Amino acid sequence: MFSHIMVGSNDIARSKTFYDAVLGALGAKPAIQDDKGRLIYMHNNGLFLVSKPIDGKPATHANGGTIGFACGSSAQADAWHAAGVANGGTTCEDPPGVREGGFGKLYLAYLRDPDGNKICALHRVG
């Protein structure tokens, strides 16, 4: 369904440290940077990018928006969360754990990246 997801950043070097850590916890390689300075992560047929806004205005986060990253286990989601907190992210929502809803049991861990974007690690509990 998606070709790619991109978030804005006001500090690309800070974002690289953060996303190299959290996406590395999922098995992704460190970002490559294109000639425009954008960070590009390619993993499991997904493409995630980080860029300074092309309009020259400051990057802001989406109110109500969340980007979810698939995890193979609750332990991987916990490692993702720990890597994020250790690299400039802040925990948000409830602590990592199982939640039940219309999609069944999900293990979720939420963070705000250093620019305020809300991201989530999700593992579908068997």
C-alpha positions in Angstrom: 0.0 0.0 0.0 2.8 2.5 0.9 5.7 3.4 -1.4 7.5 5.2 1.5 7.1 7.2 4.6 9.0 10.4 5.3 9.3 12.6 8.4 10.8 16.0 8.8 13.7 16.9 11.0 15.4 20.1 12.1 18.6 18.3 12.9 19.6 15.5 10.4 22.6 14.4 12.4 20.6 14.0 15.6 17.9 12.1 13.6 20.5 9.8 12.1 21.8 8.8 15.6 18.2 8.2 16.8 16.9 6.3 13.7 20.1 4.3 13.2 19.6 3.0 16.8 15.8 2.3 16.8 15.7 0.9 13.2 19.0 -1.0 14.0 17.1 -2.7 16.8 14.8 -4.0 14.1 17.7 -5.3 11.9 17.9 -2.3 9.5 21.2 -1.0 8.3 22.3 2.6 9.1 20.9 5.3 6.9 22.5 6.3 3.6 22.3 10.0 2.8 21.5 11.3 -0.7 22.9 14.4 -2.3 20.2 16.5 -0.6 21.1 15.3 2.9 18.1 13.1 3.3 18.4 9.9 5.4 17.2 6.8 3.6 16.5 3.5 5.4 15.6 0.4 3.3 14.5 -2.7 5.3 12.1 -5.6 4.6 10.8 -4.0 1.4 10.0 -0.7 3.3 11.5 2.7 2.7 11.7 5.3 5.5 13.2 8.7 5.0 14.1 11.7 7.1 14.5 15.1 5.6 14.6 18.8 6.3 11.4 20.3 5.0 11.8 21.4 1.4 9.9 24.6 2.0 12.6 25.8 4.3 10.2 26.1 7.3 10.9 24.3 10.6 9.9 20.6 10.8 6.9 19.9 13.0 5.2 16.7 14.0 1.7 15.6 13.0 -0.9 15.9 15.8 -2.7 12.6 15.8 -0.2 10.9 13.5 1.7 7.8 14.3 4.1 5.7 12.3 4.3 2.0 13.3 7.2 -0.3 12.8 6.6 -4.1 12.8 8.5 -6.2 15.3 9.1 -9.9 15.4 8.7 -10.2 19.2 7.9 -8.2 22.3 11.6 -8.4 23.1 12.4 -6.7 19.8 9.9 -4.0 20.6 11.5 -3.5 24.0 14.9 -3.3 22.4 13.6 -0.7 19.9 12.1 1.4 22.7 15.3 1.2 24.8 17.4 2.2 21.8 15.1 5.2 21.2 15.2 6.4 24.8 19.0 6.0 24.9 19.3 8.1 21.7 17.2 11.2 22.4 13.7 9.9 22.1 11.0 10.2 24.8 8.5 7.6 25.9 4.9 8.5 25.3 1.5 6.9 25.7 1.4 4.0 28.2 4.6 2.0 29.0 5.4 -0.8 26.5 3.1 -3.7 26.9 0.1 -5.7 25.6 -3.1 -4.0 24.7 -6.3 -5.6 23.5 -8.7 -4.0 21.0 -10.4 -4.6 17.8 -7.2 -6.0 16.2 -6.7 -8.5 19.0 -3.7 -8.6 21.4 -0.9 -6.2 20.3 2.4 -5.5 22.1 3.0 -1.8 21.6 5.8 0.6 22.6 5.5 4.3 21.8 8.2 7.0 21.4 8.5 10.6 20.3 11.6 11.1 18.1 13.8 14.1 18.8 11.7 16.2 16.5 8.4 15.2 18.2 7.2 12.6 15.6 5.2 9.8 17.3 6.4 6.4 16.4 5.4 2.9 17.6 6.9 -0.6 17.7 4.1 -3.2 17.2 4.2 -6.9 17.7 1.0 -9.0 17.0 0.7 -11.4 20.0 0.0 -14.9 18.7 
